Amino acid sequence: MGEYDVVVVGAGHAGCEAALAPARMGLSTLMLSITLEAIAMMPCNPSIGGTGKGHLVREIDALGGEMGINIDKSFIQSKMLNTAKGPAVHSLRAQADKELYHTEMKKTIENTPNLHMKQAEVMEILMENGKASGIVTRTGAIYNAKTVIIATGTFLGGRIFIGESAYDSGPNGMAVSVYLSDSLKKLGIPLRRFKTGTPARIDGKSLNYDKMIVQHGDENIVPFSFMNENTGENKIDCWLTYTNEVTHDIIRRNFHRSALFTGEIEGVGPRYCPSIETKIDRFKDKERHQLFVEPEGLSTDEMYIQGMSSSLPEDVQTAFYRSIAGLENAEIVRPAYAIEYDCINSLDLKTTLESKIIENLYFAGQTNGSSGYEEAAAQGLMAGINAALKVKGEEPFILDRSEAYIGVLIDDLVTKGTDEPYRIMTSRAEYRLLLRQDNAADRLTEKSYKIGLATEERYQRYINIKNDTEKEIARLNNTSVSPETANPFLKSIGSASIDKKETLASLLKRPQVTYDNLVEIDNERPQISYHSRVQVHVNIKYEGYIAKQLKQIEKFKKLESRRLPKDINYMELEGLRLEAREKLNAFKPDSVGQASRISGISPADINVLLVHLERMRHGGKYNL
Ligand SMILES: Cc1cc2nc3c(=O)[nH]c(=O)nc-3n(C[C@H](O)[C@H](O)[C@H](O)COP(=O)(O)OP(=O)(O)OC[C@H]3O[C@@H](n4cnc5c(N)ncnc54)[C@H](O)[C@@H]3O)c2cc1C
């Protein structure tokens, strides 16, 4: 039925990015989905971004991915989180109109040259000479491919749990993926069960808004995509309410009817998105849990109750939702549920997301044991890029932990592994002051331009904004103001006065001064983009901290650049502990840096390894 360079199984957040990247790099690409209604579907929270996740979206955008552009087209409320803290954790989060998000992404897919989409359930991976070579669908269609990417999310062996009721299904009542798991197992790819859950959707007309606390979006909205300046206005509000002792009591009295506590659900759930019954069980002393009521879109009355996922029976759900202020008359339009699904062990993947077990077979998204739209999209993009580069016979594209949150995400998955759905957090990134959401283009766009993904337009925009930023930083460092000019301003913001001329940059380092309020004493200020303004502010204000972190990265890069040949027999390396030899032999790390992050490998083991490497370099057994 067809020959392709890249075939992508799945059209979720991972599948879309995994298909767009190779197509944009000029390769023939086919994306398949059990149903095309699942294209960029948001089966859980109607939002993109948030702490750590916002960073991923900016990085996906800087690399030439689609998620940032798509949410700028379909957001209905936007907020910058953590603004009271330092710039490393400032995180953009936008509420999406789910239907519009899906429609816009589908349009982009349909209008992308080299990219074909088909509705079909993939049931088998074809093999040739021990390598993946295509797929077979449930209707018997065969599509040959040089590389295959699996991004099947929560559909793979999906099973739904609502109280005592359990049945095979994908999310949102969609068809489940029945056969592919067996095909993967036959190829020797071990699968395991993870689970996640979602809250009920409530009819907005049944809510009492005056009993909840309104949550407005930001006045000044900033774009997710580097390609945008202004993206429009907030169109909706959200609301805050809380559970109470009555809610907790209803749930506690029905623990025995939750599939989670009866042991019916085997799969491991996300620690950072626990169900309400887990929260009440785990935090017994907590009097109330906060809930956000979030509209799912402009053309629906469905409301998402964030913080209230559950697998309790519907009658119990109705009772506990109606015990909450503002939800007294709540009408459930879609019940909360838990879904269990098959996923692989991410330790079976290379840093390119290619399988270590089957060549030319890549995995991305929830299937790798992660949780979240943003985590899925980031992996999809990297799998798509690396599958394309493999077809082109070019060097793989790897981002390390000092270059991107995407690098942290993938390294955590393929080097440390995960025993529960993995979500990104800023605390996972050692070098987060350098991995801010405002400098993603600086860190990544040129790299993506060089591999043929970032467009000329995006690259030129990056160069222009970079030049503007550098010029403006230089201007502030070379422009001085007199005490007469500066002191009234400094007094007005509660900052100490000056007694001699100071540069604008040195004033900007003061806690009370921002690039925005400095305009009061800065008459020469040029018009520059939002993206430049943020960078000027941060690079001057945190100059010292940034320089310190750059030093730490130099050390990290040293170990990361010590490559390890794949044919080393670690069992022969004397002085290494047996556990370390076995682990290194099983894992075959790419570098000394990666070796140091494998669980069970100690700093002492790394020192012994470095000694062996030195010996090998001076005429040892392996070519180093
Ligand atoms: C109930 C539920 C709760 C969630 N809770 C959370 C949460 O608490 N926190 C959080 O961060 N995220 C949560 N998520 C979001 C989760 O991260 C998403 O599921 C995210 O969409 C994963 O993206 P993905 O691309 O990996 O997979 P999905 O978006 O699930 O997309 C999978 C795609 O693969 C296709 N597919 C599957 N099998 C086949 C096949 N055999 N042949 C052809 N096509 C196939 C499907 O049609 C679909 O297009 C939840 C999801 C669900 C369903």
The ligand as an SDF file (V2000), in Angstrom:
LIG
                    3D

 53 58  0  0  0  0  0  0  0  0999 V2000
   -7.3550    9.4030   31.7510 C   0  0  0  0  0  0  0  0  0  0  0  0
   -6.1480   10.2140   31.5180 C   0  0  0  0  0  0  0  0  0  0  0  0
   -5.5870   10.9180   32.5430 C   0  0  0  0  0  0  0  0  0  0  0  0
   -4.4460   11.6750   32.3620 C   0  0  0  0  0  0  0  0  0  0  0  0
   -3.9260   12.3140   33.4140 N   0  0  0  0  0  0  0  0  0  0  0  0
   -2.8220   13.0410   33.2450 C   0  0  0  0  0  0  0  0  0  0  0  0
   -2.2470   13.7090   34.3510 C   0  0  0  0  0  0  0  0  0  0  0  0
   -2.7470   13.5760   35.4260 O   0  0  0  0  0  0  0  0  0  0  0  0
   -1.1560   14.4870   34.1610 N   0  0  0  0  0  0  0  0  0  0  0  0
   -0.6220   14.6240   32.9350 C   0  0  0  0  0  0  0  0  0  0  0  0
    0.3570   15.3220   32.8290 O   0  0  0  0  0  0  0  0  0  0  0  0
   -1.1330   13.9970   31.8550 N   0  0  0  0  0  0  0  0  0  0  0  0
   -2.2270   13.2230   32.0100 C   0  0  0  0  0  0  0  0  0  0  0  0
   -2.7610   12.5930   30.9520 N   0  0  0  0  0  0  0  0  0  0  0  0
   -2.2770   12.9990   29.7100 C   0  0  0  0  0  0  0  0  0  0  0  0
   -1.3950   12.1680   29.0220 C   0  0  0  0  0  0  0  0  0  0  0  0
   -0.2320   12.5840   29.2480 O   0  0  0  0  0  0  0  0  0  0  0  0
   -1.7880   12.1000   27.6740 C   0  0  0  0  0  0  0  0  0  0  0  0
   -2.3710   10.9960   27.5340 O   0  0  0  0  0  0  0  0  0  0  0  0
   -0.9860   12.5330   26.5300 C   0  0  0  0  0  0  0  0  0  0  0  0
   -1.9370   12.7520   25.6040 O   0  0  0  0  0  0  0  0  0  0  0  0
    0.0440   11.5470   26.0490 C   0  0  0  0  0  0  0  0  0  0  0  0
    0.3470   11.8410   24.7310 O   0  0  0  0  0  0  0  0  0  0  0  0
    0.7690   10.6920   23.6990 P   0  0  0  0  0  0  0  0  0  0  0  0
    0.9810   11.3450   22.4130 O   0  0  0  0  0  0  0  0  0  0  0  0
    1.8700    9.9050   24.2840 O   0  0  0  0  0  0  0  0  0  0  0  0
   -0.4770    9.7150   23.6260 O   0  0  0  0  0  0  0  0  0  0  0  0
   -1.9870    9.9570   23.3100 P   0  0  0  0  0  0  0  0  0  0  0  0
   -2.3390   11.3690   23.3430 O   0  0  0  0  0  0  0  0  0  0  0  0
   -2.7050    9.0000   24.1830 O   0  0  0  0  0  0  0  0  0  0  0  0
   -2.1310    9.5090   21.7630 O   0  0  0  0  0  0  0  0  0  0  0  0
   -1.9770    8.1880   21.3580 C   0  0  0  0  0  0  0  0  0  0  0  0
   -2.3040    8.0820   19.8800 C   0  0  0  0  0  0  0  0  0  0  0  0
   -1.9810    6.7850   19.4350 O   0  0  0  0  0  0  0  0  0  0  0  0
   -3.0290    6.2880   18.6200 C   0  0  0  0  0  0  0  0  0  0  0  0
   -2.9380    4.8430   18.6840 N   0  0  0  0  0  0  0  0  0  0  0  0
   -2.7970    4.0710   19.7900 C   0  0  0  0  0  0  0  0  0  0  0  0
   -2.6850    2.7790   19.4500 N   0  0  0  0  0  0  0  0  0  0  0  0
   -2.7480    2.7300   18.0850 C   0  0  0  0  0  0  0  0  0  0  0  0
   -2.6860    1.6910   17.1080 C   0  0  0  0  0  0  0  0  0  0  0  0
   -2.5050    0.4180   17.4560 N   0  0  0  0  0  0  0  0  0  0  0  0
   -2.7990    2.0050   15.8090 N   0  0  0  0  0  0  0  0  0  0  0  0
   -2.9640    3.3110   15.4230 C   0  0  0  0  0  0  0  0  0  0  0  0
   -3.0220    4.3590   16.2980 N   0  0  0  0  0  0  0  0  0  0  0  0
   -2.9120    4.0520   17.5910 C   0  0  0  0  0  0  0  0  0  0  0  0
   -4.2760    6.9140   19.1760 C   0  0  0  0  0  0  0  0  0  0  0  0
   -5.3040    6.9410   18.2350 O   0  0  0  0  0  0  0  0  0  0  0  0
   -3.7510    8.3310   19.5130 C   0  0  0  0  0  0  0  0  0  0  0  0
   -3.7690    9.1180   18.3610 O   0  0  0  0  0  0  0  0  0  0  0  0
   -3.8740   11.7720   31.1080 C   0  0  0  0  0  0  0  0  0  0  0  0
   -4.4110   11.0510   30.0510 C   0  0  0  0  0  0  0  0  0  0  0  0
   -5.5350   10.2820   30.2570 C   0  0  0  0  0  0  0  0  0  0  0  0
   -6.1190    9.4920   29.1520 C   0  0  0  0  0  0  0  0  0  0  0  0
  1  2  1  0
  2  3  1  0
  2 52  2  0
  3  4  2  0
  4  5  1  0
  4 50  1  0
  5  6  2  0
  6  7  1  0
  6 13  1  0
  7  8  2  0
  7  9  1  0
  9 10  1  0
 10 11  2  0
 10 12  1  0
 12 13  2  0
 13 14  1  0
 14 15  1  0
 14 50  1  0
 15 16  1  0
 16 17  1  0
 16 18  1  0
 18 19  1  0
 18 20  1  0
 20 21  1  0
 20 22  1  0
 22 23  1  0
 23 24  1  0
 24 25  2  0
 24 26  1  0
 24 27  1  0
 27 28  1  0
 28 29  2  0
 28 30  1  0
 28 31  1  0
 31 32  1  0
 32 33  1  0
 33 34  1  0
 33 48  1  0
 34 35  1  0
 35 36  1  0
 35 46  1  0
 36 37  1  0
 36 45  1  0
 37 38  2  0
 38 39  1  0
 39 40  1  0
 39 45  2  0
 40 41  1  0
 40 42  2  0
 42 43  1  0
 43 44  2  0
 44 45  1  0
 46 47  1  0
 46 48  1  0
 48 49  1  0
 50 51  2  0
 51 52  1  0
 52 53  1  0
M  END
$$$$
